[in-house]
Amino acid sequence: MENEKILVLDTPIEDKENTYQELKLREPTVYEVQEAANFVRLDDLETTILESQTDLVRRISG
């Protein structure tokens, strides 16, 4: 994929079924950025910004 970047993790990420040694990321679309921004709330800015960033990485990783 064009503009895809591979991020090799120092410590693998594990869930119940998989272990991830790397993340393949691409440039987000405007829609994906807007959707991730929907998480941000002024009453809990720090937490919701983190949730927004996590959501964006989830959307653009392969």
N, C-alpha and C positions, 0 to 999 in steps of 0.2 A: 504494500500500500504506500502511496506517496506521502511523504512527510511523517512517516512512522518512526518513532524513537523507541529503543529498547532500554529499559532501566533494569540493570542487574541488581538484585537485592543482596545486601550483606547478610541478612538473616531472612531465610525463607518465611513466607506467610503460609500458615496451615489452617485449613478449615476441616470439617468433619470428613470430607471425601478427597481433598486435593492438597497438594503442596505446590506453592508457586515460587520459583527461583528468580523469575523476571516478570516485568510488566511491559507489554507492548502498548505504547500510547501514540495517539494521533492528535492532530489539531482539532479542537472541538468546533462544532458548527454554532452559529448564532443561536439556534433553537436550543441546543444542549446547554449553552451558557445560561440562557434565560430560564430553562427548566430547573437548573441547579440553583439559581438565584431565588427561586420560590421558597427555599428553605429558610432564608434569612428573615429574622424577626428582630425588631429593635429592642424588645423587652429581654432578650437573651442573645445578644449580638455575638459574643465570643463562641458560644456553643453552636449556634446556627450557622455561623461562617464555616466552622469546621465541618458540620454536616453538609453544607453546600459544596465545599471542596471535595469531600469524600464522594458525594454523589456524582460530581463532574468526572472524577477519576474513574468511577465505576462505569459511567457512560462511554468513556473514550478508550478504555483499556480492552485489550483482546486476549 
